[in-house]
Amino acid sequence: MNTVTVVGAGLAGCEAAWQLAQRGIRVRLYEMKPEKMTPAHHSPAFAELVCSNSLRGDRLENAVGLLKEELRRLGSLILACADETRVEAGGCLAVDREGFSRLVTEKIRSHPNITVIEQELTQIPEQRPLIIATGPLTSEALSQAIGAHFGGESYLNFFDAAAPLVSFESIDMEQAWFASRYDRGTPDYVNCPMDEPTYKAFVRELAAAEEAPVHGFEDSKVFEGCMPVEVMARRGEDTLRYGPLKPVGLPDPKTGKEPYAVVQLRKDNKTGTIYNIVGFQTHLKWPEQRRVFSMIPALRSAEFIRYGVMHRNTFLDSPRLLDRYYCDRRDPLLAFAGQMTGVEGYVESTASGLLAALAMAARVLGQPLPDFTDQTAIGALSLYISDTSVTSFQPMNINFGIMAPLGYKVKGKANKNLAIANRALAALEQTAIPHTETGR
């Protein structure tokens, strides 16, 4: 029986291992936890969610919703576990963080074709085929080894920040209410309003608050998709009000009017005892977080279950180094997956792991490589990270802008996006993928 080595049991690595194993291929899955943990990790379980428990929008009119539906139809382990452990979050797919990781871990450990090896690798294994999916928090030693493999200057860095968590019982619900924007889905967000004077005072204090020391941190290196809230505050008084504190579609039930600004909290576990402060990724010092975030009226007595933390993310200069299958252009039996390839987000990382595994399975089994075009979300993402015409590569979330245009006009943005999504799912049905062990 053929064997593939996978390094890293995050979302991308677990998805890759599962897809290979489901096709009758033996997998050696290396994971450094619990032998070695990073500052951002707290659990020995696989597929640990660090920044948020939300896998974002779940509607086809949303690009990440389309990507999730494609993954479901391709038999994704991560999406199956997410759907099984989901918690209500309006139009988003959010999960019970611990339950999700526990379920993924159980599925991986119990698969007869997967052998888990708890060991930190400090060098790139010589075995081929090989998929490296060690994520944005790749250990220093392995990171250096990967850099050396590609010539020493092929890694780029950006910084990522996780939002604080608060206990539900400490939220002043006299100052807040449950609702989802525009009443979409069930009313699962806790909305904490601020009037104009409170908001302006909050922004002033946030912009001036003391940050924790992070070696090498510069605002210019902050990835726009996960920007610390204090950096947004420094970019202008109204930046937050047009970003994560946008009040549009959230009228206060007491007045019937939209507040000046709204801080949203999202359920972080199935029981609803812990909530995430949406969009509040931060690297402020912990006492500063308590001081400033307690200026939000509904959070004046908030109990912080976890403060926000800042950590460095590392990614490859993928357009120069990787092909559309996330493989080393010089060595097709060496692939990379996850955020280290420049895909940004949990769902995108999962998609990269799935596609890297399908391509590797095709090579191992002697079957044709799957041809995911830019009409599909999974294909558009892989073509973006391998586009040699890109001159200043930055991590990318899936979006309709990188997918093939329709070629005809559709009235209304939502209708246009839905047409792109329906075309994508039709194209997916026509895409041949490596056969599973059962031939399905």
BASETOR-300630 format. One line per field, with one value per residue (C-alpha): residue in three letters; chain; x, y, z. Coordinates in steps of 0.02 Angstrom, whole numbers, plus 50000, padded with zeros to 5 digits. Layout:
code = c(ALA ...) .
unit = c(A ...) .
X = c(X ...) .
Y = c(Y ...) .
Z = c(Z ...) .
//
This chain:
code = c(MET ASN THR VAL THR VAL VAL GLY ALA GLY LEU ALA GLY CYS GLU ALA ALA TRP GLN LEU ALA GLN ARG GLY ILE ARG VAL ARG LEU TYR GLU MET LYS PRO GLU LYS MET THR PRO ALA HIS HIS SER PRO ALA PHE ALA GLU LEU VAL CYS SER ASN SER LEU ARG GLY ASP ARG LEU GLU ASN ALA VAL GLY LEU LEU LYS GLU GLU LEU ARG ARG LEU GLY SER LEU ILE LEU ALA CYS ALA ASP GLU THR ARG VAL GLU ALA GLY GLY CYS LEU ALA VAL ASP ARG GLU GLY PHE SER ARG LEU VAL THR GLU LYS ILE ARG SER HIS PRO ASN ILE THR VAL ILE GLU GLN GLU LEU THR GLN ILE PRO GLU GLN ARG PRO LEU ILE ILE ALA THR GLY PRO LEU THR SER GLU ALA LEU SER GLN ALA ILE GLY ALA HIS PHE GLY GLY GLU SER TYR LEU ASN PHE PHE ASP ALA ALA ALA PRO LEU VAL SER PHE GLU SER ILE ASP MET GLU GLN ALA TRP PHE ALA SER ARG TYR ASP ARG GLY THR PRO ASP TYR VAL ASN CYS PRO MET ASP GLU PRO THR TYR LYS ALA PHE VAL ARG GLU LEU ALA ALA ALA GLU GLU ALA PRO VAL HIS GLY PHE GLU ASP SER LYS VAL PHE GLU GLY CYS MET PRO VAL GLU VAL MET ALA ARG ARG GLY GLU ASP THR LEU ARG TYR GLY PRO LEU LYS PRO VAL GLY LEU PRO ASP PRO LYS THR GLY LYS GLU PRO TYR ALA VAL VAL GLN LEU ARG LYS ASP ASN LYS THR GLY THR ILE TYR ASN ILE VAL GLY PHE GLN THR HIS LEU LYS TRP PRO GLU GLN ARG ARG VAL PHE SER MET ILE PRO ALA LEU ARG SER ALA GLU PHE ILE ARG TYR GLY VAL MET HIS ARG ASN THR PHE LEU ASP SER PRO ARG LEU LEU ASP ARG TYR TYR CYS ASP ARG ARG ASP PRO LEU LEU ALA PHE ALA GLY GLN MET THR GLY VAL GLU GLY TYR VAL GLU SER THR ALA SER GLY LEU LEU ALA ALA LEU ALA MET ALA ALA ARG VAL LEU GLY GLN PRO LEU PRO ASP PHE THR ASP GLN THR ALA ILE GLY ALA LEU SER LEU TYR ILE SER ASP THR SER VAL THR SER PHE GLN PRO MET ASN ILE ASN PHE GLY ILE MET ALA PRO LEU GLY TYR LYS VAL LYS GLY LYS ALA ASN LYS ASN LEU ALA ILE ALA ASN ARG ALA LEU ALA ALA LEU GLU GLN THR ALA ILE PRO HIS THR GLU THR GLY ARG) .
unit = c(A A A A A A A A A A A A A A A A A A A A A A A A A A A A A A A A A A A A A A A A A A A A A A A A A A A A A A A A A A A A A A A A A A A A A A A A A A A A A A A A A A A A A A A A A A A A A A A A A A A A A A A A A A A A A A A A A A A A A A A A A A A A A A A A A A A A A A A A A A A A A A A A A A A A A A A A A A A A A A A A A A A A A A A A A A A A A A A A A A A A A A A A A A A A A A A A A A A A A A A A A A A A A A A A A A A A A A A A A A A A A A A A A A A A A A A A A A A A A A A A A A A A A A A A A A A A A A A A A A A A A A A A A A A A A A A A A A A A A A A A A A A A A A A A A A A A A A A A A A A A A A A A A A A A A A A A A A A A A A A A A A A A A A A A A A A A A A A A A A A A A A A A A A A A A A A A A A A A A A A A A A A A A A A A A A A A A A A A A A A A A A A A A A A A A A A A A A A A A A A A A A A A A A A A A A A A A A A A A A A A A A A A A A A A A A A A A A A A A A A A) .
X = c(50000 50061 50109 50106 50183 50084 50164 50045 49873 49789 49638 49736 49840 49691 49592 49739 49766 49581 49565 49717 49661 49487 49569 49656 49823 49918 49960 50096 50033 50163 50104 50217 50079 50073 50262 50281 50149 50147 50089 49927 49882 49797 49740 49827 49680 49696 49621 49624 49537 49646 49576 49389 49259 49175 49200 49112 48964 48864 48757 48795 48789 48946 49109 49162 48987 49013 49184 49107 48973 49106 49203 49047 49015 49196 49178 49274 49308 49324 49155 49070 49138 49094 48915 48900 48963 48891 48817 48692 48770 48644 48702 48874 48942 49013 49061 49085 49273 49320 49188 49244 49428 49385 49278 49412 49541 49431 49400 49585 49648 49520 49549 49635 49744 49813 49958 49983 50163 50179 50346 50416 50507 50650 50695 50595 50575 50661 50513 50406 50262 50253 50129 50187 50040 50119 50021 50061 50142 50272 50411 50568 50678 50562 50528 50714 50727 50587 50669 50834 50746 50682 50844 50834 50732 50566 50467 50367 50293 50135 50058 49895 49792 49658 49507 49462 49327 49203 49079 48896 48838 48950 48872 48747 48597 48505 48629 48628 48511 48511 48497 48577 48607 48450 48365 48450 48444 48416 48458 48623 48736 48740 48740 48821 48779 48878 48817 48926 49018 49052 49114 49231 49304 49326 49419 49535 49582 49599 49715 49826 49825 49988 50031 50119 50297 50301 50471 50473 50292 50251 50081 50134 50147 49974 49867 49709 49596 49647 49698 49715 49572 49692 49775 49605 49570 49731 49680 49537 49396 49263 49364 49288 49113 49123 49207 49174 49070 48953 48775 48686 48545 48548 48412 48401 48235 48213 48215 48191 48341 48516 48646 48799 48908 48882 49004 48947 48982 48971 48940 49105 49039 48881 48815 48826 48925 49071 49064 49195 49210 49191 49329 49428 49590 49719 49895 49865 49933 49806 49771 49744 49621 49519 49527 49480 49356 49264 49220 49089 48931 48871 49046 49083 49084 49140 49234 49374 49392 49539 49627 49677 49849 49966 50073 50178 50115 50232 50188 50277 50302 50187 50169 50356 50370 50208 50096 49906 49909 50009 50160 50341 50367 50532 50465 50284 50290 50318 50164 50119 49948 49862 49897 50082 50037 49955 49774 49693 49560 49507 49397 49528 49660 49545 49521 49709 49733 49595 49660 49842 49786 49678 49823 49944 49820 49803 49992 50007 49862 49911 49750 49727 49755 49592 49560 49475 49455 49430 49244 49252 49303 49427 49508 49510 49600 49736 49759 49777 49916 50009 49986 50161 50101 50073 50212 50172 50097 49988 49874 49700 49528 49415 49312 49211 49338 49465 49338 49301 49173 49002 49018 48841 48750 48642 48544 48587 48746 48666 48588 48754 48847 48716 48734 48923 48895 48772 48892 49031 48932 48885 49069 49116 48999 49095 49267 49345 49431 49534 49424 49390 49428 49248 49247 49123) .
Y = c(50000 50176 50292 50482 50584 50733 50856 50956 50912 51080 51100 51084 50936 50841 50871 50812 50657 50613 50632 50522 50390 50384 50334 50185 50274 50252 50414 50453 50610 50705 50828 50916 50941 50900 50878 51060 51197 51373 51529 51529 51347 51288 51110 50950 50915 50925 51063 51187 51351 51494 51661 51628 51493 51562 51489 51645 51660 51507 51577 51543 51730 51741 51675 51582 51506 51440 51371 51280 51203 51145 51065 50978 50904 50845 50749 50868 50801 50977 51035 50875 50901 51086 51050 50921 51040 51204 51335 51465 51622 51698 51674 51613 51440 51444 51292 51235 51260 51116 50997 51028 50993 50841 50768 50797 50716 50563 50541 50554 50443 50307 50295 50130 50208 50349 50330 50481 50516 50642 50719 50888 50886 51010 50963 50926 50736 50649 50535 50569 50595 50731 50868 51001 51086 51158 51319 51500 51450 51333 51301 51406 51257 51189 51364 51389 51220 51265 51433 51346 51223 51368 51466 51558 51712 51641 51662 51819 51866 51946 51963 51890 51933 51838 51923 51918 51806 51858 51761 51783 51805 51959 52050 52185 52134 52290 52381 52251 52143 51986 52009 51962 52100 52133 51993 51861 51689 51672 51817 51746 51898 52003 52184 52315 52493 52652 52830 52960 53030 52855 52793 52940 52924 52738 52764 52894 52778 52628 52719 52776 52613 52525 52376 52218 52207 52105 52090 52159 52218 52359 52424 52402 52215 52191 52084 52181 52030 52011 52187 52227 52337 52468 52485 52518 52649 52740 52748 52867 52904 52825 52673 52557 52627 52577 52411 52290 52418 52455 52483 52460 52334 52326 52442 52457 52375 52509 52653 52573 52672 52618 52666 52769 52611 52429 52302 52126 51970 51796 51632 51539 51374 51272 51307 51495 51531 51613 51749 51816 52004 52008 52098 52138 52050 52140 52141 52269 52231 52134 52272 52392 52273 52267 52457 52505 52368 52399 52570 52480 52506 52325 52263 52376 52226 52097 51943 51910 51722 51750 51910 51943 51885 51928 51804 51799 51711 51652 51615 51567 51674 51547 51617 51593 51428 51328 51267 51259 51099 51180 51077 51132 51180 51084 50931 50879 50750 50889 50994 51128 51169 51290 51472 51450 51449 51620 51566 51661 51587 51420 51372 51422 51322 51171 51192 51197 51037 50950 51001 50960 50788 50754 50799 50691 50546 50560 50550 50403 50307 50347 50442 50609 50766 50854 51009 51135 51291 51471 51446 51354 51434 51298 51315 51506 51507 51386 51481 51643 51580 51509 51657 51705 51876 51931 52050 52088 51930 51944 51816 51806 51755 51678 51811 51821 51943 51805 51692 51693 51828 51772 51852 51921 52047 52001 52135 52150 52099 51956 51885 51900 51811 51674 51648 51630 51507 51401 51397 51344 51199 51142 51149 51052 50911 50896 50890 50717 50682 50532 50386 50348 50178 50124 50198 50335) .
Z = c(50000 49958 50103 50111 50253 50317 50439 50549 50619 50599 50486 50324 50384 50454 50295 50188 50294 50288 50099 50070 50195 50120 49956 50030 50052 50214 50303 50430 50517 50620 50753 50879 51008 51152 51154 51103 51110 51038 51133 51032 51066 51224 51184 51128 51012 50823 50714 50858 50818 50878 50817 50816 50822 50667 50493 50427 50309 50258 50116 49933 49896 50002 49927 50084 50094 49917 49963 50111 50001 49877 50020 50083 49912 49904 50067 50181 50355 50426 50359 50417 50594 50589 50538 50676 50812 50749 50865 50810 50736 50618 50438 50491 50526 50702 50803 50982 50981 51096 51030 50851 50885 50989 50849 50716 50830 50858 50672 50628 50768 50733 50545 50504 50369 50478 50600 50713 50767 50909 50868 50821 50655 50639 50460 50303 50298 50155 50125 49973 49942 50077 50124 50247 50333 50490 50481 50518 50683 50609 50735 50715 50670 50536 50471 50445 50360 50239 50205 50170 50054 49949 49950 50116 50068 50014 50174 50209 50378 50440 50611 50671 50824 50922 51002 51188 51261 51396 51501 51452 51631 51650 51502 51553 51448 51505 51392 51251 51148 51041 50853 50688 50560 50457 50559 50452 50529 50715 50833 50896 50917 51075 51018 51130 51075 51101 51081 50995 51149 51218 51050 51023 51197 51169 51005 51082 51226 51111 50991 51134 51235 51273 51166 51221 51152 50992 50911 50734 50734 50615 50562 50380 50407 50479 50366 50325 50356 50538 50588 50774 50832 50902 50731 50653 50786 50741 50558 50590 50710 50598 50540 50671 50644 50462 50505 50649 50746 50600 50667 50500 50508 50699 50767 50955 51006 51141 51017 50846 50785 50739 50872 50831 50843 50895 50965 50923 51027 50952 51045 51067 51136 51114 51289 51260 51418 51325 51193 51071 51044 50855 50760 50919 50876 50980 51050 51187 51359 51461 51590 51445 51365 51525 51547 51370 51325 51488 51418 51313 51419 51412 51457 51605 51722 51594 51652 51527 51502 51385 51334 51155 51100 50957 50863 50706 50551 50414 50234 50073 49919 49838 49661 49636 49729 49714 49573 49566 49669 49810 49756 49749 49567 49571 49662 49629 49769 49897 49934 50061 50131 50248 50291 50257 50071 50081 50093 50236 50348 50419 50271 50144 50239 50235 50047 50017 50118 50023 49852 49894 49952 49798 49685 49784 49784 49595 49575 49695 49616 49437 49402 49311 49413 49460 49354 49468 49361 49418 49395 49563 49727 49770 49599 49600 49767 49710 49547 49644 49756 49605 49488 49431 49372 49553 49600 49783 49856 50010 50096 50021 50081 49950 49860 49700 49629 49597 49513 49326 49281 49222 49052 49059 49167 49316 49409 49592 49681 49777 49618 49527 49667 49673 49485 49506 49648 49549 49401 49519 49590 49415 49364 49520 49469 49305 49387 49399 49564 49622 49671 49852 49926 49896 49720 49767) .
//
